[in-house]
Amino acid sequence: MSLAKNILIFGATGNIGAFILDAILPERSQFGRVVIFTSPHTAETKAAQLNKLKEQGVEVIVGSAEDENAVKAAYEGIDTIISALGRNALAQQIPLIRLAAASTSVKWFLPSEYGTDIKYGPASANEKPHQLKLKVRAYIENEISRDDLAYSYVVTGPFAEMYLNLVPGKEEAGGWDVKGRRAVLLGEKGKGEVSLTTMKDVGVLVLNTLLHATAETRNAALCVNSFTTSPDQIQAEFERQLGGQPWDVSRTSLEKLREAEAAAWEAGHPAATVLTLRRIWGEGGTLYEKRANGLIGEPKVMGLEDVVANEIQRVSKL
């Protein structure tokens, strides 16, 4: 059985939380209790989904994450907490961490870190999209005793599926329109490598973090991924799998992307965050000499061929 015996998940029905829960459920026997904490709104709008989870042995607790008494009650008997809260709710993790540290049973907290490495280099501290995650890290690392609570950050880099998508209204930020056979590639030809993780693999990697807990994986940032590729390699794979008519391919230089990013922030455009993240990725902010996949059992993950095939299949159903 896993060292993480009784786990509680926040955000388990959200974009990435659902993939984490989907990875855990087939390994249900490795755990004692699997609990999700969900809001009254979600309980109402996703009732059928929650009933199905209950049938699979998942405990569902309905309450507000801002209600400290409800959270304390949910923590009883739990030893490991996984947060999959979305970008807009990241600050809510600070009181959740404080209550976890005060709990007699909770010993391990995995904050919502799935995505870009917020401490990749010196410039990371000033990146606007990173600020809430940085506050959460500062709190758990500096305000909480390791005797009370351990942490692990599962840092996945960009989600492969989302990386493929053109940004509405800001298509110069890169992406692929499979139906229209149109692509916008970031950076110079043959350059711009990026490390990607599929959303399914985020779940696999979190599961394996739970199953392979060691001194090396606790109180650490685990930089993991599915694969490393480049815009040109992705384009070549689309052409290989689809064949047929040629694509309309254009490029956006990093300089042009930086200009678009600055203008988006100045105008308060909702895509400003995405432009910043894509600029970070284009600058190499996802690349490492070595990955932490091996520290968590080197789980089987998806490859570029799989992601491109899935995108082609998804678009064919639209």
HELIX and SHEET records of a PDB file:
HELIX    1   1 GLY A   17  ILE A   24  1                                   8    
HELIX    2   2 LEU A   25  GLN A   30  5                                   6    
HELIX    3   3 PRO A   40  THR A   45  1                                   6    
HELIX    4   4 ALA A   47  GLU A   55  1                                   9    
HELIX    5   5 GLU A   68  TYR A   75  1                                   8    
HELIX    6   6 ARG A   87  GLN A   92  5                                   6    
HELIX    7   7 GLN A   93  ALA A  102  1                                  10    
HELIX    8   8 PRO A  122  ASN A  126  5                                   5    
HELIX    9   9 LYS A  128  HIS A  130  5                                   3    
HELIX   10  10 GLN A  131  ASN A  142  1                                  12    
HELIX   11  11 ALA A  160  TYR A  163  1                                   4    
HELIX   12  12 GLU A  171  ALA A  173  5                                   3    
HELIX   13  13 MET A  199  LEU A  211  1                                  13    
HELIX   14  14 PRO A  231  LEU A  242  1                                  12    
HELIX   15  15 LEU A  254  ALA A  267  1                                  14    
HELIX   16  16 ALA A  272  GLY A  282  1                                  11    
HELIX   17  17 ASN A  293  ILE A  296  5                                   4    
HELIX   18  18 LEU A  304  SER A  316  1                                  13    
SHEET    1   A 7 VAL A  58  VAL A  62  0                                        
SHEET    2   A 7 VAL A  34  THR A  38  1                                        
SHEET    3   A 7 ILE A   7  PHE A  10  1                                        
SHEET    4   A 7 THR A  80  SER A  83  1                                        
SHEET    5   A 7 TRP A 108  LEU A 110  1                                        
SHEET    6   A 7 ALA A 150  VAL A 155  1                                        
SHEET    7   A 7 ALA A 220  CYS A 223  1                                        
SHEET    1   B 3 GLY A 175  ASP A 177  0                                        
SHEET    2   B 3 ARG A 182  LEU A 186 -1                                        
SHEET    3   B 3 ASP A 248  THR A 252  1                                        
SHEET    1   C 2 VAL A 194  LEU A 196  0                                        
SHEET    2   C 2 PHE A 227  THR A 229 -1                                        
END                                                                             
